[in-house]
Amino acid sequence: MSNFPATVEGLGINKPGGFEVLEKLTVPFPKVDPGYIVIKVEWIGVNYIDTYYRQGLYPLSEFPAIIGKETSGEIIALPSDPEVLKNPDFIKMGYKVGGKVAADFFGTHSTYIAVPWLKVYPIPEGVPTRVAAAALLQGLTAVTFFEEAYTVKKGDIVLIHTIAGGLGLLMCQLAKHVGATVIGTTSTKEKAELAKNHGADHVILYKDENTVKRVLEITNGEGVHVVYDGVGKDTFESNFEMLRRKGTLVSVGNASGAVPPMPPLKLVAKNLKLLRPTISNYLETPEEITYYTAKLWSLISSGALKINIWKDYPFTTEGAQQAQKDLTGGKTVGKLVVKVIN
């Protein structure tokens, strides 16, 4: 333990607020519990959830607070708990000092992190840590939501809002991989072309076209089998018009704001299903973690999932603020990552 530095540098806040409250901070080395793995961070992935914590939409209990929950790097210490070290599930994961891993744990956008071992996912040879940081959360979201929230099958018609974003492009590719027809929404012709290059069959420019009307035209009035909606407030109501009987609405996020309360009777008209899942509840057991991470890395290694990285940002106050500005500004396509280790 004494080999660890006394402090770490991280991206965090001293209070919730606008972009200006996000800064590079120096904080004490994280507490290392006996069941934790310590990682020297190489790359971090930028996500909308980071902006929710920065704004205070998801309240934090104490400050200063390092934010972020998607990282990749190298293991520098294994758990000290002997019970963990002899746990068959732990052994099966193949952790080793020097091994490359990705992690999903809040408060980890810093130079060194300590993470519960079940939140640390070994990266196979051939998948760079930069790609792993870009792929982890969105990739696991796409894979689990396509299998568990609604099982997308050959012949299904899928509607994906903001299809040119990081998650949207992954969902688009995954839907085509299983043989579904993909309808997407986006804001510009350039983004529409990108989505089509990733397999989208129809892309609706929501600023210029009536999305509901176009979806019903494309589906001959029947509607789609499933909607994946990461926009939230602005698109929520119209989804019910675009779903077919017994369709499923998967509320993925709230980029435009939180979805207002909704009476369950709204589902009655077409016997619809509504879910608001989170990947942490699909990745609870060692078996689930092993299954879904192996599936994600396999899809990436085979080329079935291409990870689009929009830009690498520097590990600075300015870099962190600019990444969040770009992410929320609607001009990015694919994933934003920050390079921690030079």
C-alpha positions in Angstrom: 0.0 0.0 0.0 2.9 2.4 0.8 3.9 2.3 -2.9 0.8 4.2 -3.9 1.2 8.0 -4.3 -0.4 10.2 -1.6 -2.6 12.0 -4.0 -4.2 11.6 -7.4 -5.3 14.1 -10.1 -8.9 13.8 -11.2 -11.7 15.6 -13.1 -14.3 16.8 -10.6 -16.3 19.5 -9.0 -16.5 21.5 -5.7 -20.2 22.3 -6.3 -22.8 21.5 -8.9 -23.3 24.0 -11.7 -22.4 24.9 -15.3 -19.4 23.8 -17.3 -17.2 26.2 -15.4 -17.4 24.1 -12.1 -15.7 21.1 -13.8 -12.0 21.2 -13.1 -8.8 19.2 -12.6 -8.4 18.5 -8.9 -5.8 17.0 -6.7 -7.3 14.7 -4.1 -6.1 12.0 -1.7 -5.4 8.6 -3.1 -8.7 6.6 -3.0 -9.4 4.3 -0.2 -8.5 0.8 -1.1 -10.9 -1.7 0.4 -9.7 -5.4 0.7 -11.9 -6.5 -2.2 -10.7 -3.7 -4.5 -8.4 -3.7 -7.6 -6.1 -0.7 -8.1 -5.7 0.6 -11.6 -3.4 3.1 -13.2 -5.8 4.9 -15.6 -4.9 5.4 -19.3 -8.2 6.5 -20.9 -11.6 7.7 -19.7 -14.8 7.8 -21.6 -17.1 10.9 -21.5 -20.8 10.2 -21.0 -24.0 12.2 -20.5 -24.3 10.8 -17.0 -21.1 12.9 -16.2 -23.1 16.0 -17.1 -26.0 15.0 -14.8 -23.6 14.7 -11.8 -21.9 18.0 -12.7 -25.3 19.8 -13.0 -26.7 18.3 -9.8 -29.4 16.4 -11.5 -27.9 13.4 -9.8 -27.0 14.9 -6.4 -23.6 14.1 -4.7 -23.3 13.9 -0.9 -19.9 15.5 -0.4 -17.3 17.7 -2.2 -14.8 17.8 -3.7 -16.1 15.0 -5.9 -14.4 13.2 -8.7 -17.0 12.4 -11.4 -17.1 9.9 -14.3 -17.6 6.2 -14.4 -15.8 4.8 -17.5 -12.1 4.1 -17.5 -9.4 1.8 -18.8 -5.9 1.1 -17.8 -3.5 -1.3 -16.1 -3.8 -3.3 -12.9 -1.2 -2.3 -10.3 -2.6 -4.1 -7.3 -5.0 -7.0 -6.7 -7.4 -7.3 -3.7 -5.7 -8.0 -0.4 -8.7 -10.1 0.9 -7.6 -13.8 0.7 -11.2 -14.9 0.4 -11.6 -12.9 -2.8 -8.3 -14.2 -4.2 -9.5 -17.8 -3.8 -13.1 -17.1 -5.0 -13.7 -19.3 -8.1 -15.4 -16.4 -9.9 -12.4 -14.1 -9.2 -10.0 -16.7 -10.5 -12.1 -17.3 -13.6 -11.8 -13.6 -14.6 -8.0 -13.9 -14.9 -6.9 -10.7 -13.2 -3.2 -10.1 -12.9 -0.9 -7.2 -12.1 0.0 -5.6 -15.4 -3.2 -6.8 -17.1 -5.2 -4.4 -19.1 -8.8 -3.8 -17.9 -11.8 -1.5 -18.2 -13.9 -0.4 -15.2 -17.4 0.8 -14.6 -17.5 2.6 -11.2 -18.5 6.1 -10.3 -15.8 8.7 -9.3 -13.0 7.2 -11.3 -12.0 10.0 -13.8 -8.6 10.2 -12.2 -5.0 9.0 -12.6 -5.4 6.1 -10.2 -8.6 4.4 -9.1 -9.6 1.7 -6.6 -12.6 -0.4 -7.8 -14.5 -3.4 -6.5 -13.3 -6.4 -8.4 -16.7 -7.2 -9.9 -16.7 -3.8 -11.6 -13.4 -4.5 -13.4 -13.4 -6.2 -16.8 -10.3 -7.7 -18.3 -9.6 -6.6 -21.9 -8.5 -9.3 -24.3 -5.4 -9.0 -26.5 -6.2 -7.0 -29.6 -8.6 -4.5 -28.0 -6.6 -1.3 -27.1 -7.4 0.4 -23.9 -8.5 3.5 -25.9 -11.1 1.5 -27.7 -12.2 -0.2 -24.4 -12.7 3.1 -22.7 -14.8 4.3 -25.7 -16.8 1.0 -25.9 -17.4 -0.1 -22.3 -20.6 1.6 -21.1 -22.2 2.2 -24.4 -21.2 -1.2 -25.7 -22.5 -3.0 -22.7 -25.7 -0.9 -22.8 -26.3 -1.8 -26.4 -25.6 -5.5 -25.9 -27.7 -5.9 -22.7 -30.6 -3.7 -23.8 -30.8 -5.6 -27.1 -30.9 -8.9 -25.3 -32.8 -8.2 -22.1 -34.8 -5.0 -22.3 -36.1 -6.2 -25.6 -34.7 -9.1 -27.5 -34.1 -7.7 -31.0 -34.6 -10.4 -33.6 -34.3 -10.8 -37.3 -37.2 -9.1 -39.0 -37.9 -6.6 -36.2 -38.2 -2.9 -37.0 -36.2 -0.8 -34.5 -36.4 2.9 -34.0 -33.2 4.5 -32.5 -33.3 8.1 -31.5 -30.1 10.2 -32.0 -28.7 7.3 -34.0 -25.4 9.1 -34.9 -24.3 9.4 -31.3 -22.0 6.9 -29.6 -24.7 4.6 -28.3 -26.9 5.1 -31.4 -24.2 3.9 -33.8 -23.5 0.8 -31.7 -27.2 0.0 -31.5 -27.5 0.6 -35.2 -24.7 -1.9 -36.0 -26.0 -4.4 -33.5 -29.5 -4.3 -34.9 -28.2 -4.9 -38.5 -26.0 -7.7 -37.1 -29.1 -9.6 -36.0 -31.1 -8.8 -39.1 -33.4 -6.1 -38.0 -34.6 -3.1 -40.0 -33.3 0.1 -38.5 -35.0 3.5 -38.5 -33.0 6.4 -36.9 -33.4 10.0 -36.0 -30.7 12.6 -36.2 -30.2 16.4 -36.8 -28.1 16.8 -39.9 -27.5 15.2 -43.3 -23.9 14.5 -42.4 -25.0 12.5 -39.4 -27.6 10.8 -41.5 -24.9 9.6 -43.9 -22.8 8.3 -41.0 -25.7 6.3 -39.7 -26.4 4.9 -43.1 -22.8 3.9 -43.4 -23.3 1.9 -40.2 -26.3 0.1 -41.5 -29.3 2.3 -40.9 -32.1 1.6 -43.5 -34.0 4.9 -42.9 -32.8 8.1 -41.2 -35.2 10.9 -40.3 -34.0 14.4 -40.0 -36.1 15.4 -37.0 -35.6 19.1 -37.5 -36.9 19.0 -41.0 -39.4 16.1 -41.1 -42.3 14.9 -39.1 -40.8 11.9 -37.3 -44.2 10.3 -36.4 -45.5 10.6 -39.9 -42.3 9.3 -41.5 -42.1 6.2 -39.2 -45.7 5.3 -39.9 -45.1 5.7 -43.7 -42.1 3.5 -43.5 -43.9 0.8 -41.5 -47.2 1.0 -43.5 -49.0 2.4 -40.6 -48.1 -0.5 -38.2 -45.3 1.2 -36.2 -42.1 -0.3 -34.9 -41.5 -3.2 -32.6 -39.2 -1.3 -30.2 -38.0 2.3 -29.6 -34.7 3.0 -27.9 -34.9 6.6 -26.7 -32.0 8.4 -25.1 -33.5 11.9 -25.7 -36.1 11.8 -22.9 -38.5 14.7 -22.4 -38.6 16.0 -26.0 -39.4 12.7 -27.7 -41.1 10.6 -25.0 -44.8 11.3 -25.9 -44.4 10.8 -29.6 -42.9 7.3 -29.1 -46.4 6.0 -28.2 -47.7 7.0 -31.6 -44.9 5.1 -33.4 -45.0 1.8 -31.5 -47.1 -1.0 -32.9 -49.5 -3.2 -30.8 -47.5 -5.0 -28.1 -44.5 -2.8 -28.8 -41.8 -1.9 -26.3 -40.4 1.5 -25.3 -36.9 1.4 -23.8 -36.2 4.7 -22.2 -32.4 4.9 -22.3 -31.6 8.4 -21.1 -32.7 12.0 -20.7 -30.5 14.2 -22.9 -33.3 16.7 -23.3 -34.4 16.5 -19.7 -36.1 14.0 -17.4 -39.3 12.3 -18.6 -42.4 13.6 -16.8 -44.5 11.3 -14.7 -46.8 9.0 -16.8 -50.0 7.2 -15.8 -49.7 3.4 -16.4 -53.0 3.5 -18.3 -51.2 5.1 -21.2 -49.9 1.7 -22.0 -53.3 0.1 -22.3 -54.2 1.4 -25.8 -51.7 -1.0 -27.5 -50.6 -3.3 -24.6 -47.3 -1.6 -24.6 -44.3 -2.3 -22.4 -42.1 0.5 -20.9 -38.7 0.0 -19.4 -36.1 2.3 -17.9 -33.2 -0.1 -17.4 -29.6 0.4 -16.3 -26.7 -1.8 -17.2 -25.7 -2.3 -13.5 -28.8 -4.4 -13.0 -28.0 -6.5 -16.0 -24.4 -7.0 -14.8 -24.9 -8.0 -11.2 -23.6 -11.5 -11.0 -20.2 -12.9 -12.2 -22.0 -15.0 -14.7 -23.7 -12.0 -16.3 -20.5 -10.0 -16.3 -18.5 -12.8 -17.9 -21.2 -13.4 -20.5 -21.8 -9.8 -21.6 -18.2 -8.6 -21.5 -17.1 -11.6 -23.6 -19.9 -10.9 -26.1 -18.9 -7.2 -26.3 -15.2 -7.8 -26.9 -16.1 -10.6 -29.4 -18.3 -8.2 -31.4 -15.5 -5.6 -31.4 -12.8 -8.1 -32.3 -14.8 -9.6 -35.2 -15.6 -6.2 -36.6 -19.3 -6.5 -36.1 -19.1 -3.5 -33.8 -16.9 -0.6 -35.0 -16.1 1.9 -32.2 -16.3 5.4 -33.5 -14.2 7.9 -31.5 -15.0 11.5 -32.3 -12.1 13.1 -30.5 -9.3 12.6 -27.9 -9.3 15.4 -25.3 -6.4 16.4 -22.9 -6.6 15.5 -19.2 -7.0 19.2 -18.2 -9.7 21.5 -16.9 -10.1 23.0 -20.4 -10.1 19.5 -22.0 -12.8 18.2 -19.6 -15.0 21.3 -20.0 -14.7 21.2 -23.8 -15.6 17.5 -23.9 -18.8 18.1 -22.0 -19.6 21.2 -24.1 -19.1 19.2 -27.3 -21.1 16.2 -26.0 -24.1 18.3 -25.0 -23.8 20.7 -28.0 -25.2 18.2 -30.5 -22.3 18.3 -32.9 -20.5 15.1 -32.0 -20.8 11.7 -33.6 -19.4 8.7 -31.9 -17.5 8.6 -28.6 -15.5 11.2 -26.7 -12.4 10.1 -24.7 -9.8 11.8 -22.5 -6.2 10.6 -22.6 -4.9 10.4 -19.0 -1.5 8.8 -19.4 0.9 10.3 -22.0 
